[in-house]
């Protein structure tokens, strides 16, 4: 039989920001770590509170050694201007990882960054991102009735969970390299809001009535690396849904 070289995955969980049960980044990542612990040859590390750090004297600083030899990095954290991958020189670090073919994944608020350079970085890494006032974040229950044939959907059955499923991402031109994984069509009521923040509605979202929207996607980058974006995951309870859990774990492994 073939032996595969050992793989290392780094899961970065954001700082707490919401009431219990929501944005449970650390609990979510611990759950994924536990779910993956029996896979031979796979090491899964979790960094809590937004980034791997170490003590230097009496100061806590970023720990670049945490990224040595990683095959994939996944960020499940608050995004926007405070996005962990945008602080200091971390964007350059991620670009360097991408050039080496390291897999990069972002979940929930972690798919949102300011437009401009951060948005362009997300386009390089995963082909799409949540853009403030262009994308939307209603609480709703999309029904993922059909799934494309892909390694990430293997063993995943149709499911539906009530969550803050973002949609209307800002894609790279022509969605180059992007494959939608979780797709559903929001009804008129969902499109008209209110969205979580800002409450909306936005004319351009209403104008797209009847259009199917992508809530999770994978991306094959030009550098040969892979990436994914997953927009749900606001509500920790939803990870009890075996299919939602599996599609995310499959993406991490892919």
SERO-4910 file (N, C-alpha, C, O; in steps of 0.05 Angstrom, whole numbers):
BEGIN
 pado doro    nc1    nc2    nc3   cac1   cac2   cac3    cc1    cc2    cc3    oc1    oc2    oc3
  Unk    A     17    -24      0      0      0      0     17     25      0     41     23      7
  Unk    A      6     47     -8     22     72     -9     23     85     19      3     85     33
  Unk    A     45     97     25     47    111     50     47    141     43     62    149     25
  Unk    A     31    156     57     31    185     52     48    199     73     47    190     96
  Unk    A     62    219     65     78    234     84     59    246    106     37    253    100
  Unk    A     69    248    130     52    260    151     44    288    144     59    303    132
  Unk    A     20    295    152      9    322    146      4    337    171     -2    325    192
  Unk    A      7    364    170      3    380    193    -17    402    186    -14    417    167
  Unk    A    -38    404    203    -58    425    199    -59    443    223    -58    434    246
  Unk    A    -59    469    218    -61    488    240    -88    502    239    -96    515    219
  Unk    A   -104    499    261   -130    512    263   -127    536    281   -120    534    304
  Unk    A   -134    560    270   -131    585    285   -159    594    294   -176    600    277
  Unk    A   -164    594    320   -190    602    331   -188    630    342   -170    638    356
  Unk    A   -208    647    334   -208    675    342   -214    679    371   -222    661    386
  Unk    A   -211    704    380   -217    712    408   -247    711    412   -262    715    393
  Unk    A   -256    707    437   -285    707    443   -296    735    437   -283    755    443
  Unk    A   -321    736    425   -332    763    419   -362    764    422   -374    785    422
  Unk    A   -374    740    426   -404    739    427   -413    724    452   -397    712    466
  Unk    A   -439    725    457   -449    709    480   -444    679    476   -439    671    453
  Unk    A   -444    663    497   -439    635    495   -458    622    474   -481    630    471
  Unk    A   -447    603    459   -463    589    439   -461    601    411   -469    589    391
  Unk    A   -449    626    410   -445    639    384   -416    646    380   -402    653    400
  Unk    A   -406    644    356   -377    650    351   -360    635    371   -340    645    381
  Unk    A   -367    610    375   -351    593    393   -327    582    378   -325    558    373
  Unk    A   -309    600    370   -287    592    353   -270    570    365   -263    550    352
  Unk    A   -262    574    391   -244    555    403   -259    528    407   -247    507    401
  Unk    A   -283    529    416   -298    503    420   -301    489    393   -299    465    391
  Unk    A   -307    505    372   -310    493    345   -284    480    336   -284    457    327
  Unk    A   -262    494    339   -236    483    330   -228    459    347   -216    440    337
  Unk    A   -234    459    373   -228    436    390   -244    412    380   -234    389    380
  Unk    A   -269    417    373   -286    396    362   -274    384    336   -273    360    333
  Unk    A   -265    402    318   -253    392    293   -228    377    299   -222    356    286
  Unk    A   -212    387    318   -187    373    325   -193    345    335   -180    325    327
  Unk    A   -213    343    352   -221    317    363   -232    298    341   -226    275    340
  Unk    A   -247    310    322   -259    294    301   -237    283    282   -241    262    269
  Unk    A   -214    296    281   -193    288    262   -170    273    275   -151    264    262
  Unk    A   -173    269    302   -149    258    316   -142    229    309   -120    221    314
  Unk    A   -162    214    298   -155    186    292   -146    181    264   -143    158    256
  Unk    A   -141    203    249   -132    199    222   -101    195    222    -86    212    231
  Unk    A    -92    171    212    -64    165    214    -47    186    199    -55    195    177
  Unk    A    -25    194    210     -6    212    196    -15    241    196     -2    257    183
  Unk    A    -36    247    211    -46    275    211    -42    287    239    -51    276    259
  Unk    A    -29    310    240    -26    325    265    -43    350    262    -40    365    243
  Unk    A    -61    354    282    -78    378    281    -73    395    306    -77    386    328
  Unk    A    -63    419    302    -57    437    324    -78    460    325    -87    469    304
  Unk    A    -86    468    349   -104    490    352    -90    514    365    -78    511    386
  Unk    A    -92    538    353    -82    562    366   -106    579    373   -122    586    356
  Unk    A   -109    585    399   -132    600    408   -127    630    409   -104    638    408
  Unk    A   -148    645    411   -146    674    413   -132    688    390   -119    708    393
  Unk    A   -136    676    366   -130    691    343   -103    687    329   -100    695    306
  Unk    A    -84    675    342    -58    670    328    -40    654    347    -41    657    371
  Unk    A    -22    638    335     -3    625    352     18    645    362     29    660    347
  Unk    A     22    645    388     41    665    400     60    650    419     56    627    426
  Unk    A     81    664    426    100    654    446    109    677    463    107    700    456
  Unk    A    121    671    486    131    692    504    160    698    496    176    680    492
  Unk    A    165    724    493    193    733    489    199    752    511    190    774    512
  Unk    A    215    743    531    218    758    555    191    759    569    179    739    574
  Unk    A    181    784    574    154    786    587    133    795    566    112    804    574
  Unk    A    140    792    540    121    801    520    111    778    503    126    759    497
  Unk    A     85    779    496     74    757    479     76    766    450     66    787    443
  Unk    A     89    750    434     93    757    406     84    735    388     81    712    397
  Unk    A     79    741    362     72    721    342     93    699    341    117    705    344
  Unk    A     85    675    338    104    652    336    105    641    308     88    624    301
  Unk    A    124    650    291    124    641    264    131    612    261    124    599    241
  Unk    A    144    600    282    151    572    280    126    553    279    128    531    270
  Unk    A    103    564    288     79    548    288     71    541    259     56    522    254
  Unk    A     81    557    240     73    553    212     93    535    197     90    529    173
  Unk    A    115    527    210    135    511    197    124    484    190    114    469    208
  Unk    A    126    476    165    118    450    157     88    445    156     79    422    155
  Unk    A     72    467    158     43    462    157     34    457    128     45    468    109
  Unk    A     14    440    126      2    434     99    -24    449     95    -32    453     72
  Unk    A    -36    458    117    -61    474    115    -65    491    139    -57    483    161
  Unk    A    -76    514    135    -83    532    158   -112    541    154   -120    549    132
  Unk    A   -128    538    175   -156    546    174   -161    567    196   -153    564    219
  Unk    A   -174    589    188   -181    610    207   -211    611    211   -227    614    192
  Unk    A   -219    609    237   -248    611    244   -248    632    266   -241    627    289
  Unk    A   -254    657    258   -250    680    276   -266    704    266   -278    704    245
  Unk    A   -266    725    283   -279    750    274   -261    762    252   -237    761    253
  Unk    A   -275    773    232   -261    785    210   -262    815    209   -259    828    230
  Unk    A   -267    826    185   -268    855    183   -239    866    186   -220    853    180
  Unk    A   -237    891    197   -211    903    200   -194    889    221   -169    892    220
  Unk    A   -207    874    239   -192    860    260   -184    832    252   -175    816    269
  Unk    A   -188    825    226   -183    798    217   -154    789    224   -135    803    218
  Unk    A   -151    765    237   -124    757    245   -103    757    223    -80    764    228
  Unk    A   -111    750    199    -91    748    177    -82    775    166    -64    776    149
  Unk    A    -95    796    175    -88    823    164    -70    839    183    -61    861    175
  Unk    A    -65    829    206    -49    844    226    -19    842    220     -9    821    212
  Unk    A     -5    864    225     24    864    222     33    853    195     22    862    174
  Unk    A     52    835    195     62    824    169     50    797    163     61    782    147
  Unk    A     26    792    175     15    765    171      5    760    143      4    737    133
  Unk    A     -3    781    129    -13    778    101     10    767     84      7    749     67
  Unk    A     34    778     88     58    769     73     64    740     80     71    724     63
  Unk    A     60    733    106     64    705    115     45    687    100     53    666     90
  Unk    A     20    694     98      0    678     84      6    676     54      3    654     42
  Unk    A     15    698     42     23    697     14     45    677     10     46    662    -10
  Unk    A     65    678     29     87    659     27     78    630     30     88    612     15
  Unk    A     60    625     48     49    598     52     35    589     26     38    567     17
  Unk    A     18    608     15      3    601    -10     23    594    -32     18    575    -47
  Unk    A     44    609    -35     64    603    -56     76    575    -53     84    562    -72
  Unk    A     77    566    -28     88    539    -23     67    518    -27     72    494    -25
  Unk    A     42    526    -34     21    507    -39      5    499    -14    -10    479    -15
  Unk    A      9    514      8     -6    508     33    -36    514     29    -43    534     18
  Unk    A    -53    495     39    -82    500     37    -90    522     57    -80    523     79
  Unk    A   -109    539     49   -118    560     66   -149    560     67   -162    560     46
  Unk    A   -160    560     92   -189    559     94   -199    581    113   -185    588    132
  Unk    A   -223    591    109   -234    612    126   -263    605    131   -278    597    113
  Unk    A   -272    608    157   -299    601    164   -313    624    178   -301    639    193
  Unk    A   -339    627    172   -357    647    183   -346    675    179   -339    683    157
  Unk    A   -345    690    201   -336    718    199   -307    720    188   -299    741    178
  Unk    A   -293    698    189   -266    697    178   -265    700    148   -244    705    137
  Unk    A   -288    699    134   -289    704    105   -292    734     99   -291    742     75
  Unk    A   -297    750    119   -301    779    114   -275    795    119   -263    793    141
  Unk    A   -268    810     99   -245    829    102   -253    855     89   -271    855     72
  Unk    A   -240    877     96   -245    902     82   -238    900     52   -220    885     45
  Unk    A   -253    915     35   -246    914      7   -220    929      2   -211    944     20
  Unk    A   -208    926    -21   -182    938    -26   -161    916    -24   -165    894    -33
  Unk    A   -138    922    -12   -116    903    -10   -124    877      4   -117    855     -5
  Unk    A   -138    879     28   -146    854     41   -164    837     23   -161    812     23
  Unk    A   -183    849      9   -200    834     -9   -184    820    -31   -190    798    -39
  Unk    A   -165    835    -41   -148    823    -62   -132    799    -51   -127    780    -65
  Unk    A   -123    802    -26   -109    779    -14   -127    755    -12   -119    732    -18
  Unk    A   -152    759     -3   -171    736     -2   -176    725    -30   -180    700    -33
  Unk    A   -177    742    -50   -180    732    -77   -157    714    -85   -160    693    -97
  Unk    A   -133    722    -77   -109    705    -82   -111    678    -67   -104    657    -78
  Unk    A   -121    680    -42   -120    656    -25   -143    637    -30   -139    612    -32
  Unk    A   -168    647    -33   -191    630    -35   -212    638    -56   -233    625    -58
  Unk    A   -206    658    -72   -224    665    -94   -248    681    -88   -263    688   -107
  Unk    A   -254    687    -63   -278    703    -56   -277    711    -28   -263    700    -11
  Unk    A   -293    732    -21   -295    742      6   -321    757     11   -335    764     -8
  Unk    A   -327    761     36   -351    776     44   -343    806     44   -325    815     58
  Unk    A   -358    821     27   -352    850     26   -375    865     40   -399    862     33
  Unk    A   -368    882     59   -388    898     74   -405    914     55   -396    927     37
  Unk    A   -431    913     60   -452    927     44   -457    916     16   -474    925      2
  Unk    A   -441    896      9   -446    882    -17   -456    854    -11   -476    845    -23
  Unk    A   -442    840      7   -451    814     16   -472    818     38   -474    840     49
  Unk    A   -487    797     45   -507    799     66   -505    776     86   -494    755     80
  Unk    A   -516    781    111   -513    762    132   -540    757    147   -541    761    171
  Unk    A   -561    748    133   -586    743    147   -585    716    163   -569    699    157
  Unk    A   -602    714    183   -605    689    197   -627    674    181   -649    685    178
  Unk    A   -621    651    171   -641    636    155   -633    607    154   -612    598    164
  Unk    A   -651    591    141   -645    562    140   -644    553    111   -664    543    100
  Unk    A   -621    556     98   -619    547     70   -621    516     69   -611    502     87
  Unk    A   -634    506     49   -636    477     45   -616    469     23   -620    475      0
  Unk    A   -595    455     32   -575    446     13   -585    419      2   -578    398     13
  Unk    A   -600    420    -20   -615    396    -29   -597    379    -47   -600    354    -46
  Unk    A   -580    391    -62   -562    375    -80   -534    385    -75   -529    408    -70
  Unk    A   -515    366    -77   -487    373    -73   -471    364    -97   -477    343   -109
  Unk    A   -452    380   -105   -436    372   -129   -418    348   -122   -413    343    -99
  Unk    A   -410    334   -143   -391    312   -138   -364    324   -134   -352    336   -152
  Unk    A   -353    320   -110   -327    332   -104   -316    318    -79   -332    307    -63
  Unk    A   -290    318    -75   -278    305    -52   -290    316    -26   -293    302     -6
  Unk    A   -297    342    -26   -306    356     -2   -335    347      5   -344    350     28
  Unk    A   -350    337    -15   -378    329     -9   -381    299     -5   -403    289     -1
  Unk    A   -359    284     -5   -360    255     -2   -373    248     25   -364    256     46
  Unk    A   -394    231     23   -407    223     48   -425    243     61   -437    239     82
  Unk    A   -428    267     47   -445    288     58   -473    286     45   -475    285     21
  Unk    A   -493    286     62   -521    284     51   -533    312     53   -524    329     68
  Unk    A   -555    316     37   -568    342     39   -576    349     68   -584    331     83
  Unk    A   -574    375     75   -580    383    103   -590    412    103   -587    426     83
  Unk    A   -600    420    126   -608    448    129   -604    455    158   -614    441    176
  Unk    A   -591    478    164   -588    487    192   -595    517    192   -588    532    173
  Unk    A   -608    526    213   -615    554    216   -590    568    227   -582    563    250
  Unk    A   -579    587    212   -554    599    220   -551    626    205   -567    633    188
  Unk    A   -530    640    212   -524    665    198   -507    657    173   -483    660    173
  Unk    A   -522    648    153   -508    639    128   -505    664    110   -524    674     99
  Unk    A   -480    673    107   -475    696     89   -478    688     60   -474    664     53
  Unk    A   -485    707     43   -484    702     14   -478    727     -1   -475    749     10
  Unk    A   -476    724    -28   -468    746    -47   -439    754    -42   -434    778    -37
  Unk    A   -422    735    -43   -393    740    -39   -383    757    -62   -395    759    -84
  Unk    A   -360    770    -58   -346    784    -80   -326    765    -91   -306    759    -78
  Unk    A   -331    755   -115   -314    734   -127   -292    746   -144   -293    769   -153
  Unk    A   -272    729   -149   -252    736   -169   -266    737   -196   -287    723   -199
  Unk    A   -256    752   -215   -269    754   -241   -274    726   -253   -256    709   -254
  Unk    A   -299    722   -262   -306    697   -274   -306    673   -255   -307    650   -264
  Unk    A   -305    679   -229   -303    658   -209   -281    637   -216   -285    613   -212
  Unk    A   -259    647   -227   -237    630   -236   -227    612   -214   -218    622   -192
  Unk    A   -227    586   -218   -216    567   -199   -235    560   -176   -229    543   -159
  Unk    A   -259    573   -176   -278    570   -153   -299    549   -160   -311    550   -182
  Unk    A   -304    530   -142   -325    511   -145   -345    514   -121   -338    510    -98
  Unk    A   -370    522   -127   -390    524   -106   -396    496    -94   -398    476   -109
  Unk    A   -398    494    -67   -403    469    -54   -430    468    -41   -446    450    -46
  Unk    A   -437    488    -24   -463    490    -12   -479    512    -26   -472    536    -23
  Unk    A   -500    505    -40   -515    524    -55   -545    521    -49   -555    499    -47
  Unk    A   -558    544    -45   -587    544    -40   -599    571    -50   -584    590    -54
  Unk    A   -625    571    -53   -638    596    -63   -654    609    -41   -674    598    -32
  Unk    A   -645    633    -32   -660    647    -12   -687    657    -23   -688    665    -46
  Unk    A   -708    656     -6   -733    666    -16   -734    697    -13   -715    709     -1
  Unk    A   -755    708    -23   -759    737    -22   -756    749      6   -744    770     10
  Unk    A   -767    735     25   -767    744     53   -738    746     64   -731    766     77
  Unk    A   -722    726     58   -694    727     67   -679    750     53   -663    764     66
  Unk    A   -684    754     27   -671    775     13   -678    803     23   -662    821     23
  Unk    A   -703    806     33   -712    832     42   -703    838     71   -708    860     81
  Unk    A   -691    818     84   -681    823    110   -702    821    132   -724    811    127
  Unk    A   -696    831    156   -671    845    162   -647    826    162   -650    803    169
  Unk    A   -624    837    154   -599    822    157   -589    828    186   -599    845    199
  Unk    A   -569    812    194   -559    816    221   -547    844    225   -553    858    243
  Unk    A   -529    851    206   -517    878    208   -504    886    181   -491    869    170
  Unk    A   -507    910    172   -529    928    177   -555    915    168   -555    896    152
  Unk    A   -578    924    179   -603    909    175   -613    908    147   -629    891    140
  Unk    A   -604    927    130   -613    926    102   -642    936     99   -651    950    117
  Unk    A   -656    928     78   -647    911     56   -630    927     36   -630    952     36
  Unk    A   -616    912     19   -601    925     -3   -615    920    -29   -624    897    -35
  Unk    A   -618    940    -45   -632    937    -71   -619    916    -89   -634    900   -102
  Unk    A   -593    914    -89   -580    895   -107   -585    866    -99   -585    848   -115
  Unk    A   -590    861    -73   -597    834    -63   -625    827    -71   -631    805    -80
  Unk    A   -644    846    -68   -672    842    -76   -674    837   -106   -690    821   -115
  Unk    A   -657    852   -121   -658    850   -150   -650    822   -160   -658    815   -183
  Unk    A   -635    807   -144   -627    781   -153   -646    759   -144   -638    735   -142
  Unk    A   -671    766   -139   -691    746   -130   -691    722   -147   -689    723   -172
  Unk    A   -692    698   -134   -694    673   -149   -667    661   -156   -665    639   -167
  Unk    A   -645    676   -150   -619    667   -157   -608    648   -136   -611    654   -112
  Unk    A   -596    626   -144   -583    608   -125   -557    622   -114   -543    635   -129
  Unk    A   -551    618    -89   -528    631    -77   -509    610    -65   -518    588    -57
  Unk    A   -484    617    -63   -463    598    -53   -456    605    -25   -448    628    -19
  Unk    A   -459    586     -7   -453    590     22   -426    576     30   -416    581     52
  Unk    A   -416    559     12   -390    547     17   -378    542    -11   -392    533    -29
  Unk    A   -352    547    -13   -339    542    -39   -310    532    -34   -299    536    -12
  Unk    A   -299    519    -54   -271    512    -54   -258    526    -78   -271    534    -97
  Unk    A   -231    528    -76   -217    542    -96   -191    528   -102   -177    519    -84
  Unk    A   -185    525   -128   -159    514   -136   -143    538   -146   -150    549   -167
  Unk    A   -122    545   -131   -107    569   -138    -87    564   -161    -80    541   -167
  Unk    A    -79    586   -173    -60    584   -196    -33    573   -186    -19    560   -202
  Unk    A    -27    577   -160     -1    567   -150     -3    537   -144     17    525   -134
  Unk    A    -26    525   -149    -29    496   -145    -40    490   -118    -47    467   -112
  Unk    A    -42    510   -100    -53    505    -73    -83    505    -74    -96    512    -94
  Unk    A    -95    498    -51   -124    497    -49   -134    515    -27   -119    521     -8
  Unk    A   -159    524    -29   -170    540     -8   -200    535     -6   -212    522    -24
  Unk    A   -213    544     16   -242    543     18   -252    565     35   -238    577     51
  Unk    A   -278    571     31   -292    590     47   -318    578     56   -332    565     40
  Unk    A   -325    581     81   -350    569     93   -363    592    108   -352    603    127
  Unk    A   -388    599    100   -400    623    112   -417    619    136   -423    638    151
  Unk    A   -426    593    141   -442    588    166   -424    586    190   -401    595    189
  Unk    A   -434    574    212   -417    570    235   -420    591    257   -403    593    275
  Unk    A   -441    608    255   -446    628    276   -455    614    302   -446    621    324
  Unk    A   -472    594    298   -484    580    321   -470    554    326   -471    536    310
  Unk    A   -458    551    349   -442    527    356   -458    501    354   -449    481    344
  Unk    A   -483    503    363   -501    480    363   -503    466    336   -507    442    335
  Unk    A   -500    481    314   -503    470    288   -481    450    280   -485    434    261
  Unk    A   -459    450    295   -439    430    289   -448    402    298   -435    382    292
  Unk    A   -470    400    313   -481    374    319   -494    361    294   -499    337    293
  Unk    A   -498    378    273   -508    367    248   -485    352    234   -466    364    226
  Unk    A   -488    326    232   -466    309    221   -457    318    193   -433    316    187
  Unk    A   -476    327    177   -469    334    149   -454    361    148   -435    364    132
  Unk    A   -463    380    164   -449    405    165   -421    401    175   -402    413    165
  Unk    A   -418    384    195   -392    379    206   -374    366    186   -350    373    182
  Unk    A   -385    346    172   -369    330    153   -360    346    130   -337    343    121
  Unk    A   -377    364    119   -368    379     96   -345    398    103   -328    403     87
  Unk    A   -345    408    128   -323    426    136   -298    409    141   -276    417    132
  Unk    A   -301    386    154   -277    369    159   -265    359    133   -241    357    130
  Unk    A   -283    351    114   -273    343     88   -256    365     75   -236    359     63
  Unk    A   -266    390     78   -252    412     66   -224    416     78   -204    421     65
  Unk    A   -223    412    105   -197    414    119   -178    393    108   -155    398    104
  Unk    A   -188    369    105   -171    347     95   -163    350     66   -141    343     58
  Unk    A   -182    361     50   -177    365     22   -154    385     18   -146    391     -4
***
